[in-house]
Amino acid sequence: MRDFLQRVLGWLTALVLISSGFWLFSSAQDGLIALSIGLGGMLAFHLFHVALLLRWLKNPTAERVPDGFGVWQTVFMTLYRQVRTQTQSKRKLTHVLERFINAGEAMPDGVIVLDEHDRIEWLNPMAVEHFGLDRQRDVGNLLLNLIRQPSFHAYMKADNFSQPLVLKYSQPREIVLAIQLVPFDSTRKLMLSRDITQLEMVHTVHKDFVANVSHELRTPLTVIGGFLETLSDMDEDDPAMLRQFLPMMMEQSRRMQSLVEDLLTLSRLENSPAPLTSEKVNMHEMLETLMVEAEGLSQGRHRVSMQQQTGQWLWGNTRELHSAFSNLVSNAIRYTPEGGRIELSWREEPERVIFSVSDTGIGIPREHIPRLTERFYRVDRGRSRGNGGTGLGLAIVKHVLARHHARLEILSEPDMGSTFSVVFSRERVADPVAVESPGK
C-alpha cells in the first residue's frame, strides 16, 4: 500500500512540475491544458485497471488475476500471492475437515453435533443406526422432537452431563445405549452414543449367575445347618436320628461338591486358551468308558446300548471331550424314566462325524431348546434338583464344543425323548493309523 501511494504521488508530482513548466515558459492556458491532459490520462489508466479488478472480483481465482501496468502490476502481483496463500490454506483446512468427517464417519460410536438450540448440524452413520434418524431429512431439526424418550428429555432439561444416560430401545431391535452430551464451545454440544447391549447382557448374566449360585448353595447349606442345629440341641445321642440325618447330610454335601466342581470346570474352560489339536482322542476307548459310566449311573434301570459305525478318532482334548460327552450321557439317564432306552452313537457322514446320545425320556418343549446351554437354566427346576442336576452341565458342553469348533444339535419332543448330537467337521477327524498332527 505504501509503495502504491508513493508511486501515485510521484506521478502527480511529475505532472505538476511539467504543467508548471508549461505555465512558466509558455502560458497559463498551456499549463492548465497539460495538467488536465495528464490528470485525464492518469484517471483513464486507473479506471481501466479498476475495471480489470472489478471483473476479476466476480471470480477471484489465482489463474485469472489480470496483468497490470506500472503501479497496478504491483497491486495485482500482491493479490495473486494472497489468493495463492488463501487457496493453499483453504485446501489444507478442507483436507483437515475431510479427515475429521471421515474419522467421525468411521467411529464405532454415534456422534451428533448440536447447535445452540439443540438442532442437529451433523451426524454420523452410527448415530443414524442408533436412533433411526435420516441424514438428509433430520439435519436442522430439533433433537428432542426426534428422540421422544421421557428420560432423555429430563436429561437434556437437567443440563447436567457429567454422567451418561442409559436408554433402552426395543424397536426395531433390542438395544441399550449409553448417551452423553459434551459442550465443546459456548453454544454447541456434541452428543455421543455407545451400544452397550452386550455389556448389559454380560452384567445381567453376572447378576443372575451370582443369584443362582447363591440360591443353589443356600438350600443344601440350610438343610445341613438345620440337621446340625437339631443334633446339637439333643441332650443325648439318638442313633436312629443319626441314621436318618447323616445320609441326607451326605447327599446335600455331595450336591454342593458337584456344584463347586462344575463351577471350577466352567471357570477353567472360560479362562484357559483353546486346546491344541495335537492330541488324538481314541473314540473307541472313549465310548467304552462312557458305556461303563452309563451302566453305573443307570444301575440296571435302563437299557443302554451303543452303535459305533466308524473307527475314526478325533483331534482334541480327551479330558474335555469326555467331560462334555459324559454330561450328555448323565442327562439322558437322569431324565429318562425307569425302563427307558438310551443309545450312544458314533457315526460318520460325508462332511462330518457325529457323537449322539438318544433317549426315550421326558423330552423338552421346543421353546426351551434355544436356552438349554445357559447357566442354571432348567426346564423344570424342581425335577432338575430332584435328579441331582447342577444346571451347569450343558453350559460346560457348550464351552467344550466351542473350543473344539463343534456344535450341539438338539432334537426333542415332550414325552417322546431327546437326541443330543455333537457335530464335528471333517477337519477334526484323526486317522487312527496316522502319527503326525495335521495342525489346525
QUIGI-V539831 format. One record per backbone hydrogen bond with DSSP energy under -0.5 kcal/mol. CO is the residue of the C=O (numbers start at 1). NH is the residue of the N-H. Records with the same first field share a line. If there is no record, write none. Layout:
CO->NH + NH
//
This chain:
1->5
2->6
3->7
4->8
5->9
6->10
7->11
8->12
9->13
10->14
11->15
12->16
13->17
14->18
15->19
16->20
17->21
18->22
19->23
20->24
21->25
22->26 + 27
27->31
28->32
29->33
30->34
31->35
32->36
33->37
34->38
35->39
36->40
37->41
38->42
39->43
40->44
41->45
42->46
43->47
44->48
45->49
46->50
47->51
48->52
49->53
50->54
51->55
52->56
53->57
54->58
55->58
56->59
57->60
59->61
61->64
62->65
66->68
69->72
70->73 + 74
71->75
72->76
73->77
74->78
75->79
76->80
77->81
78->82
79->83
80->84
81->85
82->86
83->87
84->88
85->89
86->90
87->91
88->92
89->93
90->94
91->95
92->96
93->97
94->98
95->99
96->100
97->101
98->102
99->103
100->104
101->105
102->106
103->107
104->107
110->193
111->124
112->114 + 191
113->121 + 122
114->189
115->118
118->143
119->115
120->140
122->113
124->127 + 128
125->129
126->130
127->131
128->132 + 133
134->138
138->141
141->120
142->145 + 146
143->146 + 147
146->148
149->152 + 153
150->154
151->155
152->156
153->157
154->158
155->159 + 160
165->167 + 179
167->177
169->175
175->169
176->196
177->167 + 179
178->194
179->165
180->192
182->190
188->184 + 185
189->114
190->182 + 192
191->112
192->180
193->110
194->178 + 196
196->200
197->201
198->202
199->203
200->204
201->205
202->206
203->207
204->208
205->209
206->210
207->211
208->212
209->213
210->214
211->215
212->216
213->217
214->218
215->219
216->220
217->221
218->222
219->223
220->224
221->225
222->226
223->227
224->228
225->229
226->230
227->231
228->232
229->233
230->234
231->234
237->239
238->242
239->243
240->244
241->245
242->246
243->247
244->248
245->249
246->250
247->251
248->252
249->253
250->254
251->255
252->256
253->257
254->258
255->259
256->260
257->261
258->262
259->263
260->264
261->265
262->266
263->267
264->268
265->269
266->270
267->271
268->272
276->279
278->280
279->316
280->282
281->283 + 314
282->286
283->287
284->288
285->289
286->290
287->291
288->292
289->293
290->294
291->295
292->296
293->297
294->298
295->299 + 300
298->301
301->339
302->304
303->342
305->344
306->308
307->309 + 346
313->430
314->281 + 316
316->318
317->321
318->322
319->323
320->324
321->325
322->326
323->327
324->328
325->329
326->330
327->331
328->332
329->333
330->334
331->335
333->336
335->337 + 362
337->340
340->303
341->360
342->305
343->358
344->307
345->356
346->309 + 310
347->354
349->352
351->426
352->349
353->424
354->347
355->422
356->345
357->420
358->343
359->418
362->415
365->368 + 369
366->369 + 370
368->371
369->372
371->374
374->377
380->384
381->385
382->386
383->387
384->389
385->388
391->376 + 377
392->396
393->397
394->398
395->399
396->400
397->401
398->402
399->403
400->404
401->404 + 406
402->405
407->409 + 423
409->421
411->419
413->416 + 417
417->413
418->359
419->411 + 421
420->357
421->409 + 423
422->355 + 424
423->407
424->353
425->428
426->429
428->315
430->313
431->434
//
